Amino acid sequence: MQKIEAVVIDVDDTLCLTEVAWFNLENEALQRPHMDRSVHLSTWGQVTFDAIQKRSPGIDVEEFKAVYQPIISEHIKDGRLDTIPPVNYESIDRLIELGKKIMLLT
């Protein structure tokens, strides 16, 4: 039997729920009928300001940027964006206690 010596963990959408946080942030910045979650998921991983044109057709990207920037700052300050829940840190600590090497990807 082989022994697991290392655990590779993807930070985005594994340690923290990035896509959900960005979906909520972008919808707040849109200030109009919200985008459909399936559209957001289908364009997830693309550059935000390129993807927003597909997520919200007809949007003025420059106007969106002006609204988006203060909102993203607020989300970061309030811990609503890219925040790793304490239970996930506890899990990593436990793996380290078990002698596992931890590798994080982002």
C-alpha positions in Angstrom: 0.0 0.0 0.0 1.3 3.4 -0.9 1.4 6.2 1.6 0.0 9.7 0.8 2.8 12.1 1.6 1.5 15.4 0.1 -1.8 17.0 -0.5 -2.3 19.5 -3.3 -5.0 22.1 -2.6 -6.5 24.6 -5.1 -7.1 27.8 -3.2 -9.8 29.3 -5.5 -13.1 27.5 -5.1 -11.6 24.9 -2.8 -10.3 26.7 0.3 -12.5 29.7 -0.4 -15.6 30.0 -2.5 -14.3 32.5 -5.0 -16.9 32.0 -7.8 -19.9 32.6 -5.5 -18.3 35.7 -4.0 -17.4 37.2 -7.4 -20.9 36.4 -8.7 -22.5 38.3 -5.8 -20.0 41.2 -6.2 -20.6 41.5 -10.0 -24.3 41.5 -9.5 -24.1 44.2 -6.9 -22.0 46.3 -9.3 -24.4 45.8 -12.2 -27.1 47.8 -10.6 -29.7 46.3 -12.9 -31.3 43.0 -13.4 -28.8 40.4 -12.2 -27.0 38.0 -14.5 -28.0 34.4 -14.5 -25.7 32.1 -12.4 -25.3 29.6 -15.3 -23.9 32.4 -17.5 -21.4 33.3 -14.7 -20.3 29.7 -14.3 -19.9 29.2 -18.1 -17.5 32.2 -18.2 -15.8 31.6 -14.9 -12.0 31.8 -15.2 -12.1 34.6 -17.9 -10.8 38.1 -17.2 -13.6 39.9 -15.4 -13.9 42.9 -17.7 -13.9 40.6 -20.8 -16.4 38.2 -19.2 -18.8 40.9 -18.0 -19.6 41.7 -21.6 -20.9 38.1 -22.0 -22.4 38.0 -18.6 -24.3 41.2 -19.1 -24.6 42.0 -22.8 -24.7 45.7 -23.8 -22.9 46.8 -20.6 -20.7 49.8 -20.7 -17.5 48.3 -19.3 -15.9 51.6 -18.3 -19.0 52.5 -16.3 -19.1 49.1 -14.8 -15.4 49.5 -13.7 -16.2 52.8 -12.0 -18.9 51.2 -9.9 -17.1 47.9 -9.4 -13.8 49.3 -7.9 -15.3 50.7 -4.7 -17.5 47.7 -4.3 -14.6 45.2 -4.5 -12.7 47.3 -2.0 -15.7 47.1 0.4 -16.0 43.3 -0.1 -12.3 42.8 0.6 -12.5 45.0 3.7 -15.6 43.2 5.0 -14.1 39.7 4.4 -16.7 38.8 1.8 -14.2 38.1 -1.0 -11.6 35.3 -1.1 -11.9 34.6 2.6 -10.8 31.2 3.8 -13.2 29.8 6.5 -11.5 28.8 9.8 -12.6 25.2 9.4 -10.4 25.0 6.2 -7.4 26.2 8.1 -8.1 23.6 10.8 -8.2 20.9 8.1 -4.8 22.0 6.8 -3.4 22.1 10.3 -4.6 18.5 10.9 -2.9 17.4 7.7 0.3 19.0 8.8 0.0 17.3 12.2 -0.3 14.0 10.3 3.0 14.7 8.6 1.6 15.6 5.2 3.2 18.2 2.9 0.8 20.8 1.8 1.0 22.4 -1.7 -1.3 25.3 -2.6 -2.3 26.2 -6.1 -3.9 29.3 -7.3 
